[in-house]
Amino acid sequence: MSELTPALLWLIPGAPLIASLFIALFGKVLLRGRSHIPCVAALAVSTIVAVFLNVMFLASPGSLKPDSTLLSMTEVVAQHDGDAGSTHQGDAHAVAKPQLAAPGFEWSITDNLAVRVDVQVDAMTALMLLTVTFVSFLVSIYASGYMHGDPGYPRFFAAFALFVFSMSMLVLAKNYLTLFMFWEAVGLCSYLLIGFWFQRPNAAAAARKAFVVNRVGDFGFIMGIFLIWKTFGTVDFAEVFAKIPGVAEKDPSVITTICLLLFVGAMGKSAQFPLHVWLPDAMEGPTPVSALIHAATMVTAGVYLVARSTPLFMYAPTAQMVVSGIGATTALLAALTALTQYDLKRVLAYSTVSQLGFMFMALGAAGVSEKLAAFAVTAAMFHLFTHAFFKALLFLGAGSVMHAMGDVIDMRRFSGLRHVMPHTRITFLIGSLALAGCPLLAGFWSKDEILVALFEGTRAGGHETFFTVILAVAVVTAFLTAFYTFRAYNMTFLGEERFPEEAHHPHESPPVMTGPLYVLAAFSVLIGLLLGPTGVYAHALGQSPVLEHGDHPHSWMLMGLSCVIFASAFGLARWMYVVAPGVPLQLESKLRPLHRLSLGKFFLDELFTYLIIKPVKIVALLCTLFDKYLIDGLLDLIGSIPATLGRLVRPIQNGFVLNYAWVMLLGFVVFLIQMLRAWAG
């Protein structure tokens, strides 16, 4: 089996790629309404292999062959601290970690740069693959019911499978350049799926917006890769990480620059301020696409990039503070925006932006101390893992509501759906409880780990004040998250029963859609209990769980604080939207400027329009005028000279022999005159 395992690695991305090609070629003419079958089957195969890999890492991590090495977070910090006074930093080397690798092919780019497109799996990769494949598998089953009857049914599942292939290859990449190649493939697939209903102007505009905004981040990412190549002479993870101490001793600023450029790429993909504006508009795509992007694929790529690059960030404390600062700003801004949104999917979209900010807050705290490094990164990845399940659950639940309400998603137009949609209601409630941080559910454990990491940041590392502010933002954001989550739940499922005109026959979704909801709901409850208190997730990542709950009194203190935050936010939301439903309107009238600011998404789109888009359009117009009237005019003038000269002699060439004879005679006379003048001289 050990010889077979590396070959299985290619099956994880290979199965959805084959399915995508098969559906693209035969879906329209052969499969039609059964086009989901190859996609679902392929994702089932990928999920089984991913589960097998995780079992291997959990059961016997020492038995895996360390074909190529990565640095663990604790090892990096140990090197960083131990080499501080050493004159041999360049001799630092990576300690072998359990890892599987499968060879691919060599990609020669220039004479000086050739990379291998191989795949490799360590514990972090294995857990990411499980997240991507399993959640995508459930979403694909749901999508077979949600998209039933759509004329683009085969096209949807071809793009869906291609999306999962691209994300799997991104996670499996062995070097930065391969990661970037599939980073761009993920962006392409998101463009195709967000704009799936391209005949709708809003969907087409949202796809373009996502594509353009991500190009801004991707420019920073590729510049970071160029600088890595120039600095280290390689883009391979293991080789780069092994050379970090020597480079940091000679020029620490270059490490900081590399990290900031990589983070710009992460800001685009993971929708961090100010590049977060594309993600809420991406709701114009089909709801399964929203679940796929927000839970399992695209937005997790930026978090994974920073987590994977932690050995670099450990030598760039300034960059790590930027990561935490941007994460905190994004988390709070998105939470404040979600408070007043009426589109159910947009509330969940801003929630995703905010939760991603939580993950980056933790990643930025990793450089505070050796003790905290492994724990902070593990906390961020644990929250990514749990978030995938309950956020997919919430988006698919919102899609179920849309399915019943005739595609209406404005919460002001319906309410009291608890009796009409009992299955959607109970699963949506479980997802809401997990997102809000209800004790014992998945989100409670992972969010609490982040709070513990941030609290540790307030006690050491020389940036106590900075992380005190970050921790305060995290606490406030946690309260806002619980409040707006149950605001959405209460407005949708509680209160008086009302349906929009478009909902001709309100009904519960079919089993093919509610089945995945129950599976995701079960995981939203169980994964926190199974992994959170035990430290299994930390052990699975190969990190030392140095700050497990119970090790320090403040862990229990923060758990108690989390319970208070959840209970108070839950109670306030119930009072405002169930017990006293007139209160929100009163607050809206009294706090109209603040309400308008939040409802208008802080007018960032308008701000970017006036500060960036319109100036760029003006410059483009000036360039067009310059090209059309100056450059083209000058070229046209030069080109007209031969034509003008031709028009001057054109009357001579009129076809009359007599005129030609007169010209010949005139020429002969001129010739004679010249000859006589020559003889006379």
Summary of the structure (lengths in Angstrom):
residues: 681
radius of gyration: 31.1
end to end distance: 110.2
largest distance: 124.0
contacts: 2514
relative contact order: 0.08
helix: 76%
strand: 4%
